[in-house]
Amino acid sequence: MVNELEKVQSGRKPDIVVKDIEYFNVSTGLSPEESKAGKIGGYAVCKITTDSGITGYSFGFGYNQKQVQLVKELLVGKDPFELDSIYQLFSKNQIVNNRLGGWEHALWDVIGKACGLPVHKLLGGPYRDKVKLYITVCWPSEDGIFHYYDDQSRIPFEKKAEDLFFLKKHGYLAAKIRCWCKNIMDDVEALKHIKRAVGNDFLVLYDRTSEYPGWVWTYEQALQVARGFEENGAYWLEDPFESDETCMAKSARLREAVGLLITGNLNCKVDDISIIAKYFAEQAFDVYNPWPDYNGILFCHKIGMLAQAFNTQMIPHAGHGLDLAGYLQLDAASPTTDWQEYFIIGRNMLPQEEWEPSMNLLHNKDFLNVENGQLSIPQGPGLGLDVDEDALEHYRIK
């Protein structure tokens, strides 16, 4: 425990403790047309206040009220700088990997503001001031709404090629789509159409998402598809096997057998760094894809250090709108992170169009600045969010 004198000598206010934590929803009042087009106007906001007057914010996409109360009981009265011990406390209470990463992102916002520095500098960065975006495209289902368990096999190969070319035409450098087709080689056939449209200078990534399709590949099926992807120019294959420790040996074996990258994230269920270290030691993946929304910035940063030690990569899972604030700070501080995933529903809408209504919640309207497929890292203190508190209150759902 750092004593009060050491806090003063380090420039920190000795009395900074969490005073309150609040989760609430905001909606910027999208028109039906904007909502149907896929624009983002709603968030679950985490607001952390301290007795020093510093307020931290993060933006996410949902929370559990019962666990919010437990978060408050555990967090109020804590020194935000003691983040790792707080994380361990939360882990013991099983409230880390349930998409309540907002509390941790907001704590980092407090810490950065207290120091007057962006979070990436506190984490040892920056390694970069921009990060390349790859766009994960999922198409709406037949009812016009995206349903996660839709295998999207009904989407014509030509449509997939057309929509990925749309992204290339607007300066993006890579895109990822799922490979769930029950006829497993249909995804390879789709890739042939896509590569004819986008060429070799646009990367095409595939995501099997382990058991989420409702059935899993055998090793032989994974090898067949992976070889087809490799022969036709795919960049990587993500989560080809079920998300438990049985996938270690199979992923390592597949990685040895093919030339394209094999990546994975265990569906973000693991919050024990020693388990993740086993995956690196077994050389299961070329790229590890943790999810900062679930795992938190600090835990993902630890994974990034493992990736550097094992000469692999850490590329975070999907961000979406203002929740990118924490992701981008992590990206800048991670030596092996040259890409950031961004999820979008396939409606021929660019990310900057999708998140445009979200800027109504900020003073710094240029917070998410993308150019030539690269997103600038915010340089303001904390997460770089200059939150318009009046707007936040105006759009707050009572």
C-alpha positions as CSV (number, residue, x, y, z in Angstrom):
1,M,0.0,0.0,0.0
2,V,1.4,3.4,-1.0
3,N,1.5,5.8,2.1
4,E,0.2,9.3,2.0
5,L,3.7,10.9,1.9
6,E,4.6,8.8,-1.2
7,K,1.4,9.9,-2.9
8,V,2.2,13.6,-2.3
9,Q,5.8,13.1,-3.5
10,S,4.6,11.5,-6.7
11,G,2.3,14.4,-7.4
12,R,-0.9,12.6,-6.7
13,K,-3.6,14.0,-4.5
14,P,-3.5,11.9,-1.3
15,D,-7.3,12.0,-0.8
16,I,-8.5,10.8,-4.2
17,V,-11.0,8.0,-3.7
18,V,-14.1,6.9,-5.5
19,K,-17.1,8.7,-4.2
20,D,-19.9,7.2,-6.4
21,I,-20.4,5.1,-9.5
22,E,-23.4,5.4,-11.7
23,Y,-24.7,3.6,-14.8
24,F,-27.4,5.1,-16.9
25,N,-28.7,5.1,-20.5
26,V,-28.6,7.9,-23.0
27,S,-30.2,8.2,-26.4
28,T,-29.6,11.1,-28.8
29,G,-33.0,10.7,-30.4
30,L,-32.3,9.1,-33.7
31,S,-35.0,9.4,-36.4
32,P,-36.6,6.0,-37.5
33,E,-34.6,6.4,-40.7
34,E,-31.3,6.9,-38.9
35,S,-32.0,3.9,-36.7
36,K,-32.9,1.7,-39.6
37,A,-29.7,2.9,-41.4
38,G,-27.7,1.7,-38.4
39,K,-26.5,4.9,-36.8
40,I,-25.4,4.8,-33.2
41,G,-27.2,7.1,-30.8
42,G,-27.6,5.1,-27.6
43,Y,-25.2,4.1,-24.9
44,A,-24.9,2.8,-21.4
45,V,-22.8,5.4,-19.6
46,C,-20.6,4.7,-16.6
47,K,-19.9,7.8,-14.5
48,I,-17.4,7.7,-11.7
49,T,-17.1,10.6,-9.3
50,T,-14.3,11.1,-6.8
51,D,-13.9,13.3,-3.7
52,S,-11.2,15.3,-5.6
53,G,-13.7,16.6,-8.1
54,I,-12.4,14.5,-11.0
55,T,-15.1,12.6,-12.9
56,G,-14.4,9.7,-15.2
57,Y,-16.7,8.4,-18.0
58,S,-17.0,5.5,-20.3
59,F,-19.5,4.5,-22.9
60,G,-20.7,0.9,-23.5
61,F,-23.7,-1.2,-24.6
62,G,-25.5,-2.6,-21.6
63,Y,-25.2,-3.6,-18.0
64,N,-26.8,-5.8,-15.3
65,Q,-28.5,-3.8,-12.5
66,K,-27.9,-6.4,-9.9
67,Q,-24.2,-6.4,-10.6
68,V,-24.0,-2.7,-10.8
69,Q,-25.0,-2.5,-7.2
70,L,-22.2,-5.0,-6.3
71,V,-19.8,-2.9,-8.3
72,K,-20.8,0.2,-6.3
73,E,-20.3,-1.7,-3.0
74,L,-16.9,-2.9,-4.0
75,L,-15.6,0.3,-5.7
76,V,-16.8,3.2,-3.5
77,G,-14.1,4.3,-1.2
78,K,-11.2,2.8,-3.2
79,D,-8.2,4.6,-4.5
80,P,-8.5,4.4,-8.3
81,F,-4.8,4.1,-8.7
82,E,-4.9,0.7,-7.0
83,L,-6.4,-0.7,-10.1
84,D,-4.9,-4.1,-10.2
85,S,-6.0,-4.9,-6.7
86,I,-9.5,-3.7,-7.5
87,Y,-9.5,-5.9,-10.6
88,Q,-8.5,-8.9,-8.5
89,L,-11.3,-8.1,-6.0
90,F,-13.8,-7.9,-8.8
91,S,-12.6,-11.1,-10.4
92,K,-13.1,-13.0,-7.1
93,N,-16.7,-11.7,-7.1
94,Q,-17.1,-12.8,-10.7
95,I,-17.9,-9.4,-12.2
96,V,-15.1,-8.9,-14.6
97,N,-16.0,-10.7,-17.8
98,N,-19.7,-9.8,-18.1
99,R,-19.4,-6.6,-20.1
100,L,-19.1,-4.4,-17.1
101,G,-15.7,-3.2,-18.4
102,G,-17.1,0.2,-18.3
103,W,-16.2,0.6,-14.7
104,E,-12.6,-0.1,-15.4
105,H,-12.4,2.2,-18.5
106,A,-14.0,5.0,-16.4
107,L,-11.4,4.5,-13.6
108,W,-8.7,4.9,-16.2
109,D,-10.3,8.1,-17.3
110,V,-10.1,9.3,-13.7
111,I,-6.5,8.2,-13.4
112,G,-5.4,9.9,-16.6
113,K,-7.2,13.2,-15.7
114,A,-5.6,13.1,-12.2
115,C,-2.2,12.9,-13.9
116,G,-3.0,15.3,-16.8
117,L,-2.0,12.6,-19.3
118,P,-3.6,10.3,-21.8
119,V,-3.9,6.7,-20.6
120,H,-1.6,5.4,-23.2
121,K,1.3,7.3,-21.7
122,L,0.6,5.9,-18.3
123,L,0.7,2.4,-19.9
124,G,4.2,3.0,-21.4
125,G,3.2,4.3,-24.8
126,P,2.7,5.6,-27.3
127,Y,3.9,3.1,-29.9
128,R,1.7,4.8,-32.5
129,D,-0.5,7.9,-33.0
130,K,-2.9,6.1,-35.4
131,V,-4.2,2.6,-35.7
132,K,-5.5,0.8,-38.8
133,L,-9.2,-0.2,-38.7
134,Y,-10.5,-3.5,-40.0
135,I,-14.2,-3.6,-40.4
136,T,-16.2,-6.6,-39.3
137,V,-19.3,-6.8,-41.5
138,C,-22.4,-8.7,-40.6
139,W,-25.5,-8.5,-42.7
140,P,-29.1,-8.0,-41.5
141,S,-31.3,-11.0,-41.4
142,E,-34.4,-11.4,-43.5
143,D,-36.5,-9.2,-41.2
144,G,-34.0,-6.4,-41.6
145,I,-32.5,-6.8,-38.2
146,F,-29.2,-8.4,-37.4
147,H,-29.5,-11.6,-35.4
148,Y,-26.3,-12.9,-34.0
149,Y,-27.1,-16.6,-34.7
150,D,-27.9,-16.0,-38.4
151,D,-25.3,-17.9,-40.4
152,Q,-25.7,-15.4,-43.3
153,S,-25.4,-18.2,-45.9
154,R,-28.3,-16.6,-47.8
155,I,-26.1,-13.5,-48.6
156,P,-25.0,-13.9,-52.2
157,F,-21.3,-14.1,-52.9
158,E,-21.6,-11.0,-55.1
159,K,-23.2,-9.0,-52.3
160,K,-20.3,-9.8,-50.0
161,A,-17.8,-8.8,-52.6
162,E,-19.8,-5.6,-53.4
163,D,-20.0,-4.5,-49.8
164,L,-16.3,-5.1,-49.0
165,F,-15.3,-3.2,-52.2
166,F,-17.4,-0.3,-50.9
167,L,-15.1,-0.2,-47.8
168,K,-12.0,-0.4,-50.0
169,K,-13.3,2.4,-52.2
170,H,-13.6,4.7,-49.1
171,G,-10.1,4.1,-48.0
172,Y,-10.4,1.1,-45.6
173,L,-7.7,-1.5,-45.7
174,A,-9.3,-4.7,-44.4
175,A,-12.6,-6.4,-43.5
176,K,-13.7,-9.5,-41.6
177,I,-16.8,-11.7,-42.2
178,R,-18.0,-14.8,-40.5
179,C,-17.6,-18.3,-41.9
180,W,-20.6,-20.2,-40.6
181,C,-21.9,-21.9,-43.7
182,K,-23.1,-25.4,-43.2
183,N,-21.6,-26.2,-46.6
184,I,-18.2,-25.3,-45.3
185,M,-16.5,-24.7,-48.6
186,D,-19.1,-22.0,-49.6
187,D,-17.1,-19.5,-47.6
188,V,-14.1,-20.3,-49.7
189,E,-16.1,-19.8,-52.9
190,A,-17.3,-16.4,-51.4
191,L,-13.7,-15.5,-50.8
192,K,-12.9,-16.0,-54.5
193,H,-15.6,-13.5,-55.5
194,I,-14.4,-11.0,-52.9
195,K,-10.8,-11.1,-53.8
196,R,-11.6,-10.6,-57.5
197,A,-13.4,-7.4,-56.4
198,V,-11.0,-6.0,-53.8
199,G,-7.6,-7.2,-55.1
200,N,-4.6,-8.3,-53.1
201,D,-4.0,-5.0,-51.3
202,F,-7.2,-5.3,-49.3
203,L,-7.1,-7.9,-46.5
204,V,-10.0,-10.3,-46.0
205,L,-10.3,-11.9,-42.6
206,Y,-12.6,-14.7,-41.5
207,D,-14.2,-15.5,-38.1
208,R,-15.6,-18.9,-37.2
209,T,-16.5,-17.7,-33.6
210,S,-15.9,-21.2,-32.2
211,E,-19.1,-22.8,-30.9
212,Y,-21.4,-19.8,-31.5
213,P,-22.8,-21.2,-34.8
214,G,-24.3,-24.0,-32.7
215,W,-21.9,-26.6,-34.0
216,V,-18.1,-26.9,-34.2
217,W,-15.7,-27.8,-36.9
218,T,-13.7,-31.0,-36.6
219,Y,-10.0,-30.6,-37.1
220,E,-10.3,-32.0,-40.6
221,Q,-13.0,-29.5,-41.5
222,A,-11.0,-26.6,-40.1
223,L,-7.9,-27.7,-42.1
224,Q,-9.9,-28.0,-45.3
225,V,-11.4,-24.5,-45.0
226,A,-8.1,-23.0,-43.8
227,R,-6.2,-24.4,-46.8
228,G,-8.9,-23.0,-49.1
229,F,-8.7,-19.6,-47.5
230,E,-4.9,-19.6,-47.7
231,E,-4.9,-20.6,-51.4
232,N,-7.3,-17.8,-52.2
233,G,-5.6,-15.0,-50.2
234,A,-7.4,-14.7,-46.9
235,Y,-5.3,-13.0,-44.1
236,W,-6.6,-14.8,-41.0
237,L,-9.0,-17.4,-39.5
238,E,-10.3,-16.6,-36.1
239,D,-11.5,-19.0,-33.4
240,P,-11.8,-22.1,-35.6
241,F,-12.4,-24.4,-32.6
242,E,-14.5,-24.4,-29.4
243,S,-13.6,-21.9,-26.7
244,D,-12.0,-24.1,-24.0
245,E,-8.6,-25.5,-23.3
246,T,-9.1,-28.4,-25.7
247,C,-8.6,-25.9,-28.6
248,M,-5.0,-25.3,-27.6
249,A,-3.5,-28.4,-29.3
250,K,-5.9,-28.2,-32.3
251,S,-5.2,-24.5,-32.9
252,A,-1.4,-25.0,-32.6
253,R,-1.6,-28.0,-35.0
254,L,-3.6,-25.9,-37.5
255,R,-1.3,-23.0,-37.2
256,E,1.6,-25.3,-38.1
257,A,-0.2,-26.7,-41.1
258,V,-1.2,-23.5,-42.9
259,G,0.3,-20.2,-43.7
260,L,-2.5,-17.8,-42.9
261,L,-2.8,-16.4,-39.4
262,I,-4.8,-18.4,-36.8
263,T,-6.3,-16.1,-34.2
264,G,-8.4,-16.5,-31.1
265,N,-10.0,-14.9,-28.0
266,L,-11.6,-17.8,-26.0
267,N,-14.8,-15.7,-26.4
268,C,-13.3,-13.5,-23.7
269,K,-14.3,-15.9,-20.9
270,V,-10.9,-16.1,-19.3
271,D,-9.8,-13.6,-16.7
272,D,-6.8,-15.6,-15.4
273,I,-3.6,-14.5,-17.0
274,S,-1.8,-17.8,-16.2
275,I,-4.4,-19.6,-18.4
276,I,-3.8,-17.2,-21.2
277,A,-0.1,-17.7,-20.8
278,K,-0.6,-21.4,-21.6
279,Y,-2.0,-20.5,-25.0
280,F,1.1,-18.4,-25.8
281,A,3.4,-21.2,-24.5
282,E,1.6,-23.8,-26.6
283,Q,1.8,-21.4,-29.7
284,A,-1.9,-21.8,-30.2
285,F,-2.4,-18.5,-32.0
286,D,-0.6,-16.0,-34.2
287,V,-2.8,-13.3,-32.8
288,Y,-4.7,-13.0,-29.6
289,N,-8.0,-11.0,-29.7
290,P,-9.1,-10.0,-26.2
291,W,-12.1,-7.8,-25.7
292,P,-11.5,-4.6,-23.7
293,D,-15.2,-4.3,-23.0
294,Y,-15.1,-7.6,-21.1
295,N,-11.5,-8.0,-20.0
296,G,-10.7,-4.3,-19.3
297,I,-7.7,-2.2,-20.4
298,L,-5.3,-3.4,-17.8
299,F,-5.8,-7.1,-18.4
300,C,-5.6,-6.6,-22.2
301,H,-2.4,-4.7,-21.7
302,K,-1.0,-7.7,-19.8
303,I,-1.9,-9.9,-22.8
304,G,-0.1,-7.4,-25.0
305,M,3.1,-7.8,-23.0
306,L,2.7,-11.6,-23.3
307,A,2.3,-11.2,-27.1
308,Q,5.5,-9.2,-27.3
309,A,7.4,-11.8,-25.2
310,F,6.2,-14.6,-27.5
311,N,6.7,-12.7,-30.7
312,T,3.0,-12.8,-31.6
313,Q,0.3,-10.1,-31.7
314,M,-2.5,-8.7,-29.6
315,I,-5.2,-7.1,-31.7
316,P,-8.4,-6.1,-29.6
317,H,-11.8,-7.4,-30.4
318,A,-14.6,-5.1,-31.7
319,G,-15.2,-1.6,-30.6
320,H,-18.3,0.3,-31.7
321,G,-18.7,4.1,-31.4
322,L,-17.7,6.0,-28.3
323,D,-16.6,2.8,-26.5
324,L,-13.6,2.9,-28.7
325,A,-12.2,5.5,-26.3
326,G,-10.6,2.9,-24.1
327,Y,-9.6,0.6,-27.0
328,L,-7.6,3.3,-28.7
329,Q,-5.6,4.1,-25.5
330,L,-4.8,0.4,-25.3
331,D,-3.9,0.3,-29.0
332,A,-1.4,3.1,-28.6
333,A,0.3,1.5,-25.6
334,S,0.6,-2.1,-27.1
335,P,3.8,-2.8,-29.0
336,T,2.3,-5.5,-31.3
337,T,-1.1,-3.9,-32.0
338,D,-1.3,-2.5,-35.5
339,W,-5.0,-3.1,-36.1
340,Q,-8.3,-2.3,-34.3
341,E,-11.5,-4.1,-35.1
342,Y,-14.7,-2.1,-35.7
343,F,-18.1,-3.9,-36.0
344,I,-20.7,-2.6,-38.5
345,I,-23.9,-4.0,-39.9
346,G,-23.6,-4.4,-43.7
347,R,-25.7,-1.4,-44.9
348,N,-23.1,0.4,-46.9
349,M,-22.5,2.8,-44.1
350,L,-19.1,3.9,-43.1
351,P,-18.0,3.9,-39.5
352,Q,-17.7,7.7,-39.4
353,E,-21.3,8.0,-40.6
354,E,-22.5,5.4,-38.1
355,W,-21.0,7.1,-35.0
356,E,-21.7,10.7,-36.2
357,P,-24.8,11.2,-33.8
358,S,-22.6,10.1,-30.9
359,M,-20.6,13.3,-31.2
360,N,-23.6,15.2,-29.8
361,L,-22.4,13.9,-26.4
362,L,-19.0,15.5,-26.7
363,H,-17.4,18.9,-26.9
364,N,-14.6,17.5,-29.0
365,K,-16.6,16.6,-32.1
366,D,-13.4,15.3,-33.9
367,F,-12.8,12.7,-31.2
368,L,-13.0,9.8,-33.7
369,N,-11.0,11.0,-36.6
370,V,-10.5,8.5,-39.4
371,E,-8.4,9.1,-42.5
372,N,-7.2,6.6,-45.1
373,G,-8.5,3.7,-43.0
374,Q,-6.6,4.8,-39.9
375,L,-8.1,6.1,-36.7
376,S,-6.2,8.8,-34.7
377,I,-5.4,8.1,-31.1
378,P,-7.0,10.8,-28.8
379,Q,-4.3,12.8,-27.0
380,G,-6.4,14.5,-24.3
381,P,-6.1,13.4,-20.6
382,G,-7.7,10.2,-19.5
383,L,-9.5,8.5,-22.4
384,G,-9.6,11.8,-24.3
385,L,-13.3,12.2,-24.0
386,D,-14.4,15.8,-23.5
387,V,-17.9,15.0,-22.3
388,D,-20.6,17.6,-22.7
389,E,-22.3,17.1,-19.3
390,D,-25.3,19.3,-20.3
391,A,-25.8,17.2,-23.4
392,L,-25.4,14.0,-21.4
393,E,-28.2,15.1,-19.0
394,H,-30.4,16.3,-21.9
395,Y,-30.2,12.9,-23.6
396,R,-30.3,10.8,-20.4
397,I,-33.2,8.3,-20.4
398,K,-35.1,9.0,-17.2
